[in-house]
Amino acid sequence: MAERAAGALPGAGQGAGLGAGRSIGIALRTAHLGAMALLFGASFFGAPPSALRTWLAATAVTGAGLLVSEASHSRHWIVQVRGLLVVAHVGALGLVPLGAGSAALGAALVVGAVGSHLPKALRKWSVRHGTVVE
């Protein structure tokens, strides 16, 4: 087993670099979290709908970018738990215009947070194949 250089991060030198695709994904995720936080906070504190439009648009645009980025990782993405959670996440957001407001945004926030922190084996489990697929 190769030893890690003193001070080196775990995984360094093992394909853990920040390529352009990974950097874009991190930037999109960060922007999405920020936009969603502002949207949820503004909604929670009763901001008027006109004040929410910018953050709703920013959340939607960054979310669409994330969806494209994540779906490009595997042709099985949509039948994996991670893809199904995105469908649930977007579905919760779809309830906002129907009057669900902060409750729907909160549900979307929870679904997104849980989905992002599931173990890899669960995120990549396919309901179609009945096993983990890459």
N, C-alpha and C positions, 0 to 999 in steps of 0.2 A: 504494500500500500504506500503510495507516494505521500510524503509529509508535506504539510502546508507551510509555506514560508511564514516566518514570524510577522504577525500583524496583518496577514492576508485574510480576506473575508472567506467564510466557508463557501465553497462552490466556485471561487475565483479561478479562472483558467480552465473551467470545465464547461464552456459554452454559456456562461452566465452573463456575458457582456450585454451592454445596452445597444442593440442594433436599432436601426431607424424604425422598424415596425414596433418594437417594444417601447421605444421612447414615445412614439405617437400614441400608443395604447395608454401609457402612463399619463401623458398630457390630457388625453380625452377623459380618462377616468377621474383625474383631479378636477378638471373643468366641470364634469358632470356632477361630482359630489358638491362642489361649490355652488353651482346653479340650483341643484336640488335643495341644498340647505337653505339658500336664500328664498326659494319658492315656498318651501314648507314653513319656514319661520314667518314669512310675510303673511301666508295664509292663516297660520295659527294665531297670529296677533291681529287678525281682522283687517289687513290692508285691503283697499278697494280693488276690484278686478283689474282696473287699468294699471295698477302698480304690479300686478302679478304677470302681466303679458310678457314682459321682457324675460323674466326668469323662467316662465313656462316655455317660451321659445328656445332659450339657451339650454334648458333641460332636454327638450325634445331633439334639438340639433346634435348635442353632444351624445345623447342616448342613441340616436340613429347611427352616429359614427362608431360608437362602441359596439352596437349590434353588428354592423358590417365587419368590424375588426374581429370580434369574437367568432362570428359565423365562418370567417375565412380560415379558422384554425382546423376545422374538421368538417367533412361532408356529412357527418353524423350528428353535428351540433344540435340540430332542432329536435332530435329524438333522445338526446342526453338530458340528464337532470338540469344541467346548466342552461340549456336552451329552453326547457319547459319553464324554468323559473323566470327567464326573461319574458316569456309569453305571459306569465302571471303578473310580473312587474308592470308590463305595458298595459295589461288588462286592468290592473288597479288604477293606473293613471287615466285610463279611458273612462273611469267613473267620475272623474273630476267635473267634466262639463255637465254631467247628469245631476249635479248638486251634492256629491259626496264630499267635496272640498278637502279639508284637513284630514279627515278619516281615511280617504283614499290615498292621499299623499303619504300619510303615516304608514299605511299598509304597503305601499310601493317601497318606502324607505326600508321597512323591515324585511321584505322579500329580497330586495337588492343586497342588503347587508348580510343576511343569512346565506344567500347564494354565493356571495363573494368569499365567504369564509368556510365553506364546506370543504372537507378533505377531498383531495384530487380523485380518489377512487369513487366517491359518491357523486361529485360534479360530472364525472365522465361516464357514469353508469347509464347505459342505454335501455330505455323501456322497450325498444324494438328488438334488441338483441339479447336482452336479459343478462347482460354482463358489461364490464367496462370495455369501452372501445375508444381508440385514439382518434 
